């Protein structure tokens, strides 16, 4: 029996650019680096491209580009930052996918948003922009897409299929063979509840890809990862010894595909020298009889998903209450702080929902003076966002030629301002804004700044006062005043 194993790394950083300058401000907590992107690139993404494998005397035996050995997804906002500020790392990422035969990388939505909590139009654009960035970076169409926080529902899977995606990856508690699926009824709004929204009693976690049939009559393959081993990598010290890591994964492997899935930052940033442990494990696996390191796309090509499966609706890997961590005071928290709760989460989501409604009305109304079809223009703006730096001006010209009502310097500026406002507003959905415990975290402040800047730009385009309203709501709900 061959044991098929895979290590998947989720590579993502939230947008950190100042909405007014397009550059990341200095972040003192990232010292000695200027900002967290620079620090994490130095500690993780760059070392992954030249990971050392040491001899017994401590000298380097060889170096591996682990981007070619992993399965990975790369958040587009991180990828576009790499293009500008870490081009050697960006080249190594692309080279890794090429070396894998175009199977290492899976796509990622443009924004790390909780897709089940995002309206259908925004969800479509977020997915579409992510796919445009993937095609621009890797020169091929994506077959799989990572769901941020693995947050899933049928509507989100329908959106993936709408855009040509045939598979995704979930935590083991989020899916199960159909005949073993028994939903649990409960209230998901009870703080501290341990039941999961959309959770189920599913018995033994699945080991093989499942074929989930959707309400539309279409289907998508869902691949579960190995929960305990993934947790041991991220939180259990398994990366302290590469040989032990390699054998632990093989010992956990069974029939089908065993995937260890973790934030890729585990390898070097969260765990120093974690990339070296992974490199040693890759060498160990390569020498083991009956073990094959494989990627999900390769596995599915050999063993297509045929067993009917079901998903736990409105579930995620990181919230014990489904997706409540990103909209309510559900009790999930990063650390215990006396007297602190997360009652601010609901008002933040509510205010961004209203911003989305106002922006939609502006696109349906005022934007039609500048754009032939504002919604279609927004869908296709991903080609501009994902264009390599040396081709960006050409991409802008092509976009304006296709979507502007009438080309002129003033009209061109307005068209691009509409799209930039939408980009900022959509990026404000980044899940990190809700993940932690207090609204004064830099991740939450960043989303507030982006939404506020989007409101100000829409006001300038159509003479409204949404930014004033936005600031007033922040004060009255107790959220931090937008900078």
Secondary structure by P-SEA (a helix, b strand, c coil): cbbbbbbbbbcccccccccccccccccccccccccaaaaaaaaccccccbbbbbcccccccccccccccccccccaaaaaaaacccaaaaaaaaaaaaaaccccbbbbcccccccccccaaaaaaaaaaaaaaaaaaccccccccccccccccaaaaaaaaaacccccccccccccccccbbbbbccccccccccccccccccccccbbbbbbccccbbbbbbbcccaaaaaaacccccccaaaaaaaaaaaccccccccccccccccccccaaaaaaaaaaaaaaaccccccccaaaaaaacccccccccccccccccccccccccccccccccccccccccaaaaaaaaaaaaaaaaaaaaacccccccccaaaaaaaccccccccccaaaaaaaaaaacccccccaaaaaaaaaaaaaaaaaaaccccccccccccccaaaaaaaaaaaaaaaaaaaaccccaaaaaaaaaaaacccccc
